[in-house]
Amino acid sequence: MVMITQEMIKLFQKSLEEIDEPFKIALEAITMSCHFDFQNMHQGFRTETLVRFLKARDGNISKARQMSPLLTDSAQHAQLLDCLDWRIRSDIDIILSKPILPTDLYRRVRDTQLIGMSGYSKEGLPVIAVGVGLSTYDEPSVNSYVQSHIQINEFRDRVIMPFASKKFGRNISTCLKILDMTGLKFSALNHIKLLTVISTIDDLNYPEKTDTYYIVNAPYIFSACWKVVKPLLQERTRKKIQVLPGCGRDDLLKVMDYASLPHFCRREGSGSSRHSRNGTTDNCFSLDHAFHQQLYNYIKQQAALTKSSAPVKQGSFHVDFPEPAPGDTKIAETIESELQRLGNQNGLRNLKINGD
């Protein structure tokens, strides 16, 4: 893994002085000191932002900076200027004032895209839980799922991490993610295109925001796919992933308190990611959970503060989808191929991805 030096950071900063005025304005939004400024992307920590993009490209300054709509080399994606361009074109700075409407649609998104926050690690990192196996993505609008994902990213970066930094007395700029594989089935093939879009957005625009990925409740189908996907991952990414036995409770308690464990990790054989014995308030995926209530109310408040003569539109907020890097496409194709092979072994032939 490449060590990012002060000299690299200085050279990167100097190279950014050559960018055009619109991007300078956007970059200033990143470096403002006010933690809760609506336009603030990265809590006012300019150096840490540059380090993240340098790490994402193994310290290569030109690749971390360069911007071109014609880039095809996967090593030349996820660059800072491309990120700023995407944020400007997609109005990301105002996405937290754009609720998914009507409310019934938002609830359906929450019920079928299982993600939430269960607490903080002992070091103060937000603990993000993702129900990979039981997320069904039943809604026809891909935009709603993408908007929801970005809103959670932005809320994490603009609100949760500044709060954690203040609470724990140090800069908190990364999170932990616990990926629950309960219920993972061959039908996961139906979600590969959407998940590739979401992972590409994270890779290009939110690089190095996750410190560690913990995989729990992994069935055989995950283990088989992991065996063929792991060699395709960059070393930097492989080192972040830990596959834990069972629900991972004992291992996770080394890095967080019991109260911060997601509901699906609290006891062996806890079962479904969707429900917990104590109801929806314990289920960090539920719209009734404290995290989602905070997020939902924040978006409502920001929408009310936004002065606009235009009525609030029903449906989702359109965001430009970046093209996946060749490396991401290769991983998606490998997962698809392995799921097809396993499906054939189990008598499920001609599995198809939605849209094909």
N, C-alpha and C positions, 0 to 999 in steps of 0.2 A: 504494500500500500504506500502511495506517494505521500511524503510529508510536505505540507504546505508551509513555505518559509516566508519571512517578512519581505524578502526581496521579491518573491513571486507576487505578493499582495501589492507592493508598491508599483511594480510594472503593470499589473492589471489595472490599478487605479489610474495610472498615467494613460493607459490605452483608452480608458473610458472618456477621457477629456476630449477625444476626437469625435465623439458621437454627435449626431444632429440634435437641434434644439428640442424637438418633441420628446426625445428620449432622455435628454438632460432634465427636463421637467418631471418626467416619470421617475427618474432616478432620485431626484430630490424628495419625491414622495416617500421613497424607501427610507431615506436617511433623516427624516424629521424626528425630533426627540420626544414628542408627545406620544405616550404609549397608546392612547385610545383615539388618536386622530383617525377620522374616517378613511382618509387616503393613505394611512400608514400601512405598508405591507410587512415590514420586518422590524418593528419596535424601535427603530432608530439605531440599530446596530449595523452600520455600513460595512465594517471590516468582516464581521461574521457572515454577512450576505455574500461578499466576494469570496470568502473561504469556501462556502457551500458550493458555489458554482465551479470553483477551481477543483475541489475534491471530486465533483461529478465528472470532470474531464481529466482526472489524474494529473493535475497541475499544469496542463497545457494552456497557456494564456490565450493564444490565438483561437483555440477551439472553445474556450470558455467565453470569449468575447464576441467572436465573429457572428455576423448575421447575414443570411442570404435566403431568399425564398426557394432557391434551387438546390439547397443542400441535400445530398443523398447519402453521405457517409454517416453511419450511426455515431461515430465519434465526434461529429460536428453538430449534433443536436444538443438540446438542453442548455443553450447559451443564454447569457444574461440579456443581451439585446433582443434576441428572439422572444424571450419571456416578456420583456417590456413591450415589445410590439404586439404580442398576443393580448396582454392586459389592456392596451389602448384600444385595439380593434374590437375586443369583446366586452369592453366596459366592466372589467373585473372589479375596479375600485368601487363600483356602486352595486355590486351583486348582492351585498347584504341588505340592500333596501328594496330588493325585488322578491317578494314572497311567491312561492308556488301556489297558484290559485286555480280552482277553488280549494277550500280547506280539505274537502274530501279527497281531492287528488293528492294533496300533500300527505295526508294520513295513509293513503294507499302506497305512496312512495316509501314512507317510513316502514310500513308493514312488509314490504317486499325487497327493500335494500337495507339489510340489517347492519347498522353501524352506530356506535355510540361511544361515550366516554364514561369509564367506571370510577375514575379517581386519579391519584398521582402516585408515582413511585417514591421510594424512600429518598431519592435524590431530587424529587420535585418534577419529574417528567410526566406530562399527561399520559394516561393509559387509555389508548383508543382500542376498542373491541370491534371486530368485524365478523359477522356470521356468514362466512364464505359458503358453507354447505347448504344452508337453508334460505339464502337469498334467492328469490324466484324471479325477480325483475319482470313481473307480469304486465306492467303498464306498457302500452305501445309506444309511448313517447320516450325515446332515448334522451332527449334534451332535459327532461325532468330529472332523470337519474344523474346526469352530468352536472346540472345546476346544483342539485342537492349535495353532491360530492364536493364541488368547489366551495359551496357555502360553508360546509363543515371545515374544509381546509382554511378558508379565510377567517372564520370565527376562531379556530384554533390559534392562528398566527396573530390575529389582531386583538383578541380578547383573552383567551385562555392562557397563552404563554406569557403575555405581559402580567397577568394576575399571578401566575406561578412565579415569575421572576421577582415580583414584589414580596410574595409570601415567603419564598425560600431564600431571599437575599442574594441572588445571583442570576445571571442571564440564563434563561431557559429557552432554548431555540429548537429543541428536538423533542420527539415523543417516543413512546413505546407502543407497538401494535401487537395485539393478541388476535390471531386468526383462528376462528373456530371452524373446524372441518366437519362437525357433526352433520350428518345427512347428505354429504357429498355423493352425488350420483352421476351416472353417465349423461344425464340430461344437462349437466354443466356445459356440455358442448354448445347448448343454445345461448350461453352467455359470453362466449369467448370474445366475440366482436366488441360488445359493450365494455367488457373488462379490459380489453386491449386499449380502447379509447381512454378509459379512466387512468390506466397505468401509464399511458403515454403522456397524458396531461400532467401527472405527478412527476414523471421523469424529467420532462422539459421545463416545467414551471415551478415545481416545489422540490428541487433536488436536495438530498441529504437532510430531509426533515425527520426521518425515522432513525432512531438510534439502534433499535433491535426489533426484529420480527419474531414472535413466539408462535409456533404452530401447535395447536392442541386438538385433542379428540380426532386424531387423524385415522381414517379408515384405510383399508388396503388400496383402494383406488387412488388415494393421495400418494401413498408410499410408492406405488408403481410409477406414477407420473413424476414424482420428485426424483426418482432414480435417473430418469432420462433428461430432466430439465436442469438439474443441478450442475452438470458439466458445462452448460451453455451460459451460466451466469458469470458475471465478472467477479473476480476474487473479492473485491470490496463488498459486493452484494452478498455473496455466499457467507462471508464472515458475520454478517448481520442476522442471519437466519438460524434459529434454534428450533428443532423439532423435539418437543417435550413428550414424555410418556403420559398416556391417559389425559386427564383434564389439565395437567400441568400444575396443579395446586401447590405441591411441595416446592417445586423449583421456583415458581413465581413468588412464593412467600419470602424468598431470599431477597427479592428486589422491591417488594411492595407489601403493605399491610393487608390483612384479611379484608378490611372494608373496601379496599380498592380493587379486589379481584372481581372480574366480571362474573355474573351469576352462573355462567356455564363452567366456571373453574372452581366453584366453592366447595364441591364435594365430588368424590368419585361416583360415576354413574348418574350425574346430574341430568343427563339427557339433553333435551331440546334447547337450542339457542333461543327459541322464541319465547319460552315461558319459564318462570321460576316459581318455586313453591310459595314465595311471599307476595306474588302478584306482580303487576306491571311496574310498580314504583321501584322494584329491585332489578328489573330488566332494563339494562342500559340501552337496549334497542327500541324500547317502547316510547311513543310520543309522550306518554305520561311521566317518563323518567325526568329527574331534575335537570339533567344536561339538555335534553331536547326541549323542555319547557323554557329553559334559559335562552337557547338558540332561537326558538320560535318567537318568543317575546322580544328578543333583540331585533330580529328582522322586522317585526311589526312596528317597533318604535322607530327604526331607521326609515321605514317606508313612510311613516307619518311625518317625519322631520323633513323628508325630501320634498321640496317645493316643485310642483309640476302642475301644469294646467291640463295635462293629458290624464284620462282616467287610467286606473291600474288595469293592466291587461290580464285576462284569464290565461291559464296555461303556464308554460315555462319560459324562461329567459334564454334566448339563443346565445350559444357560445361557439366560437369557431373550434372545430375539431382538428388538431394537428395530425399530420401523417405519422404513423408509427415508424420508429427507426427499424432498419432491417433486422437488428438483433432482437427487438421485441416481436417482430413478425415471425422470426424463426422460432422463438419460444412458443408463441401461440400455435404455430403449425405443428410443433413437436407434441404439445399437449393434445391437440386435436387428433394427431395420428395415434398416440398412445391410448386415448380414450376409445378411438375406433377399434383398435386392436383388442382392448379389454372387452369392449362390447361384443365383438365377434366371438370372442372366447365364451361369452355368457349367452350366446344365442341372439344378441341384438345387432342385426345387420343394417347397413345403410343408414347409420345415424347421420342426421343433417344438422347444420348450424342454421339458426333462424336467418332468413333472407337468402339462403342458397336454394 
